Amino acid sequence: MDICAAVSEDLRVMPGQTVLVPTGFAIELAPGFEAQVRPRSGLAIRHGITLLNSPGTIDSDYRGEIKIVLTNLGSDPFTIHRGDRIAQMVVSRYERVQWDEVKSLKESVRGDGGFGHTGIHKKASHGSSSSKS
C-alpha cells in the first residue's frame, strides 16, 4: 500500500537532511505478522529521496503512529505536501525460529563468500585461445 504524508504544513527537506514524517495512522497487526516500510522508486530516482532504515519493520505489538524516516540524498531541496505518497508498506507473515548453538556449520559451495561474492560475473581469461576446425 502507498503511505501518504500527514504533515500539517509543507515540509522542506534540504540535501543531506533526515526528517521524521507523520502519516496520521496506526495499525494493529496480528501476532506472526509484520509490516515493512519501503522507499518509492520514483522519489529515489527523480529526487534522491529514500528511507534510511529500509525496510523499516513495524512489529505486531507496536501501537503508535506510523512515521517515516525520510532522507534527501539528492542535490536539491525537496518539499513534502500533505497527501504526498512518500513510502510503501507491505504486510507479511513471518516465522519465529529457535536457534541451536553448534560448534561448526555444514559446508556449502559458497562457503563464507559474501558482499557481492555471487553477484559479479567474472570475465573469461583472454590469455588462452581455442579454435575449432
N, C-alpha and C positions, 0 to 999 in steps of 0.2 A: 504494500500500500504506500501511497505517497504521504509524506508528512509535511504539513504546512506550518509556516511561521505564524505565531500568535503574538507578534510584537505590538505594543500599544502605539508606537510611532516608528517611522522609518529608522533602521539601524544601519549605519555606515561602518563597514569593516575595512580597515586600512590594510595595505600589503604587510604581511607578517603578523597580523593581529589574529588572536583567537577569541571567540565570544561564545557565550552560552545562550542559545536561542530558545525561548519558551515555545511550546506547542499548544498549550491550553487544554491538554487532555492527559488522562491517566488510564492505565489498564489493569485488569486483574487476570493473570494467566493461571490456568490450572497447573498443579504440580506436574512436572515432567515436560513442561513447555518453556520455551524462552522466546524472546523477540530479539532480532538482530537489526540494528540500525546501520544503514549503509549510505555511502555518498551517491549523488546523482551524477551520472557520467557527463551530461550536458554542462552542468555547472563546472565540473572539473576541467573539461577540455576547452570551454569557451572563456572561463574566468579564473581558473586556478583555485576554485572553491572546493574544499573537501572536508572530511571529518577526520580529526586526529586519532581518535580511538576506534578505528574502523576494522571490523564491525564492532560496534558497541553492543554489549549484551544487557538486556533487561531481564532480570530474574523473576520467577513466578511470585516471590514474596515482596517485591517492590511495589509500593502503592502511591508513590509521589508522581508529580507531573513529569512527563517525558520532556527532557530538554536535550538539545542537540549541540555538541561541541564542534563548532564550525570554525574553520580557519581559512584565511586568504593567503594562498601561496602564489597568487598572481602578482603582477606589477602595478595594477590599478586598483583604486578603492572600489568596493562592491557594496551596493545598497540592498538591504533586505526589506521588503514591504510586507505588510500583513497579508497573509494568504499565499505568499510565495511558496512553491514546493521546494524544500531545502534538503530533503533526505528521503530515503525509502526504508520501509520496515518489513521484515519477513518473520513470521511466527513459525516455529518448528518444534518438533518433539525431540527430546534428547534422552539418552540412556545414562543412568548412573553406573559407574564402574567401581569395582572393588579391586584395588591394587594388591598384587602379591610381590613382595620383595624377593629377588633371586640374585644369585652370585654371578650369573652370566646370561646372555641372551643367545637365541638361536642365530646361526649365520644366515645372511641373505646375500643376494647378488650385489645389491647396492652397498651393504655394509654401513659404514659411518660417513659415506659421502653425502654432503648436504650443501645448502646455499648455492643452488644452481647446478649442482653436480649432474643431474639428469636432464637439464633443460637446454643445454647448449650443444648444437650439432658440431662435432669435431670435423675439421676439414681433412680430406684424404691427403695422404702424403704424395707429393709430386716428385719425389726422388726416384721412384721406380716406374717403369713403364711396362706395359704388356701389349701385345698385338695379336690379332687373330689373322690367320691366313685364309 
